[in-house]
Amino acid sequence: MKTANTLLVAGYLFFLACSVALAEPSADELAKTLNDQWEVIFYTQPADRQAGQFKALLPHIREFRAKFPNRAEPLVIEAVTLCTLVAAEWSFSALGDIENARDLLLKSIELDPRAMEAAAYIALGNLYYRLPGWPLSFGDDDLARQYLESAVKYYPNEVDTNYFLGDYWLGEEDYGKALVYLEKADKAEVRQGHELADRRTKAETRKALEAARKGGESDRDSFFSDIVPSFFK
């Protein structure tokens, strides 16, 4: 009888352990959940509501980072959230937050350069391109191009990798090169699970294409200019 009870207890404990394991989200699931939350804030919420929601999201991202210290995804999500928070709300820590975001992205590339479909390269390219250079900040057009080209190298057929490199060349007034990448972005399929982001990027691609075909003559105001704070522009 004692042996039977012991087996029942052991079986119950094993069942509990399995239940906890099944309930515990994986790193991939957490990355998707947190990235989805960031996308909803960035793409759907009015500017005056974004800062508070980004601040509320950051502790959850940092918990994710602490739980999975060797994964690149929490570093990427935290960096992008910091950038968009700074853009949404100025603070005296803004420059430090931007530099922290850059360092997180660089570390994420060391861990996994392909993470989140090369999102770290895209984010770095945007930062280096949209920020001013020394002594105000660390902007550098050549480094921006290299990061954006790396993103395309890893994911040559995605809408976002091609859009941002095309947008870079549009800003550099090299309309022939811009069209190469913008046309690829326009033809790229919307990714399952990234419909919100990709549809917005597709809309921006169409505006950028019009500008490139007109030789830059356009009143286009890029939605993604809000990825860095206006006082840096």
Protein Blocks (a to p, Z undefined) as FASTA:
>chain_A
ZZmmmmmmmmmmmmmmmmmmmmpccfklmmmmmmmmmmmmmmmpcfklmmmmmmmmmmmm
mmmmmmmmmbfklmmmmmmmmmmmmmmogcfklmmmmmmmmmmmmmmmmmommgghhllm
mmmmmmmmmpccdfkbmcdfklmmmmmmmmmmmmmmbfklmmmmmmmmmmnopaklmmmm
mmmmmmpccdehilmmmmmmmmmmmmmmmmmmnnopacbdcfklmmpcfklZZ
